[in-house]
Amino acid sequence: MTESISSSSEVVTSKKRIRIAVALIYFSLGLCFSSWASRIPDIKSALHLNDAMFGTILFSLPVGIFLMMPISGRLVTRFSSRNVLMFALPGYTICLSNVGLVREGWQLAMALFVFGVFGNMCNIAVNTQGVLTERIYGRPIMSSFHGGWSLAGFTGALIGLLMINLKMDVYWHFVTVVLLVWMILWINFPFLVKTSAAQRLAEPKRKLFNKPDHALLQLGIIAFCSMASEGIMFDWSGIYFKDIVKAPPSLVILGYTSFMIMMATGRFLADYLISKIGRKLLMQICGVLISSGLFTAVFLPYLVSSTIAFMMVGLGVSSIVPTVYSAAGRHGVIPPGIAIATVSSVGFLGFLMGPPLIGHISEAFGLRYSFALIGIFGIGITLLVSRISALNNQAS
C-alpha cells in the first residue's frame, strides 16, 4: 500500500495549482540551502578555519541528514508529506538563521547538524509531494520540480552577492530569507497534495532498519556519485574560485552561480529530453559532463574556463537525482516516502563524504587534486547507468 492521493484534493484543487504550490516549496528549500552556501567563504573566514578544519565541520550537515533518513520516511508515511512539511519547513528556516549567529567552530558544527536534520525531513516530504503530483499528471514532471530548487539556488546566490556587496551581516541576510519562505509556505500550504489518513494507517508495520531493496540500492549508488559531485560544488565552489582561480572578491560567487544556473536549466529541459532519448542515455551524458567539467576546472583554473567548467558540472548533475527519486517513488510495493528515503540514504553518503574528503585531501595535496578525484564519480555514473535494471522502460 502506498501513500495515495485523496479524491477531494483532485476535485477541489486544479492540477496546475497543486503543481505551482509544490514547485514553490521546492523553491523555498533551495533558497534556504543556497543562502547558506552563498555565505560559506565569509563564515569560513570569520571563524579563521583552515581547509581541513572546515571540511570536518561540514561533515556535521550530512551526518544530520543521514541519521534522520529512516525516521523521515516513516514520519512522511505515518503523518503525510503535507503535514510533515508544515512542521519541518519552519524548523529548517529557524536553523538557517541560527547558522548566522555562530561565533566558534563547534557552534557551526552543531547548527549545521540540526540544519541537516530538518533539511532531511523537508527533502523526503517535498519529494513525496513531487511523486504524488507526478502521479496526478501521469507524465514525467519531477525534474521540473528540482529545477525550481535549482532556480532558487541561483536566486539565493544573487541575493547572497547583493548582501555581500551591501556588507550585510550574515544573520540578517538569513532572517530576510526566513521571512520570505514563511510567506511562501503560508500562501501555498492549502494547495499541497492531501492524502488519505485511513490508507496511511493501513500501511504494514516495518522494522526501522530493513535490508535495502535491490532496485532501490542500485538507484542509490547512482545518487551517491551525483550527490558527491553536488556536495563539493555547494560547499567548495566559492573557495575554489577564491583560492585557486584567484577571482576578484566580487566574482568569488561566480562559480557557484554558474553551476546553479545550468543545473536549473538542465532540470527544466530534462523531462522533455527523457521523452526523446530516454532516461538511461540522458544520465550517461550527464555523467560525462560531470567528469569533463571537473577535469576542465582542474587543468584550466582560470576565470572563464572554470566558469564554463562549473556550468558543465551543473548540467551534468541536473537530471540524475530527480530521475532516481522519480523511479524510486514508483516502486509499486514500498511507499514513496520510504522508497525515496532509502535511495537518499545511499545517495547522501556521497553528500556526507564528499565535502569533508575534499577538505582533507586539499590540506594534504591541494584543492585541485581533490576536485580531480571527485571527477571520477562522473565516469562511474556513465558506467553504472547501463547496468541499472530499475531504469529500463522508463523513457516517459
Helices and strands as residue ranges (DSSP letters): H 7-12, H 15-38, H 40-46, H 51-58, H 60-79, H 81-99, H 105-137, H 142-165, H 170-188, G 189-191, H 197-201, H 214-243, G 249-251, H 254-277, H 279-299, H 303-318, H 320-329, H 336-365, H 367-385, G 389-391
